[in-house]
């Protein structure tokens, strides 16, 4: 598919989010209180768990854990909510956590566009939201995020949804394209390194994944303050074809500004993406995911690669069909 055609799956994010806000949550209701929440999912679906994990620092009274694996930690048991997110509904790692959670007596909920996860949810009467199908997972981010937040709300957990202003902002595609253009300028032939603070780690990972999958290039993520205790040294002597993209929160973000200044001092090309600090977190994550996603599409176009096809992920999934480390059907 040409980049122009594929791009349409990004340019309609506002209506995709709005549709998901109006979609019914099946079998709402849950316990009065959970001991914790496990967020399971991989890749473009799994990133939603990272976003909710960050939100939980502010909005959850119970611990959250993000699981991107075939099995759950031992402490996830009866009393826990396990929210499985899989766009296809057929991802082996995610389904494996669902079977395991059911066998341990956890309350299980799901978000998918269909697949086996939808089947299990309906058969077992789980809380579930079906998002619109016909896309690839990464281009469905607003649906997966809004869907997951709505399922958590239906389970009694008050996480914030995108604001009306945040939704309107997603409609400003011209502005998003202009910001994306700035990011991509001079990036061809280079390896981007996305640097962020802990709060914006999901955005940095999302950006890396977008450049991997859409533009077919490797990319790296570094998170402050940990970066200052190890990775910082790696730039002292040897330099490869890297460009640092520093995600900063407003002009006064001293921590991220330190990283940008340091990297310039040691001659690493640096781009600063100064994010609005007045936007609520969910709005900010959606908006800058759109901007960074469009940037990855622009690079795909420059490189002449098809952003919509991810052959090697299909190869990995085909391998998984013949390899099951912990798949327990209950
Ligand atoms: C993103 C993408 C992958 C998938 C991952 C899991 O666009 O294609 O990262 O998200 O392989 O698959 P799903 O999301 O269907 O559970």
Boltz pocket constraint, residues with backbone or C-beta under 6 A from the ligand:
constraints:
  - pocket:
      binder: B
      contacts: [[A, 42], [A, 43], [A, 44], [A, 45], [A, 46], [A, 85], [A, 86], [A, 87], [A, 88], [A, 89], [A, 90], [A, 91], [A, 94], [A, 136], [A, 137], [A, 138], [A, 139], [A, 213], [A, 310], [A, 313]]
      max_distance: 6.0
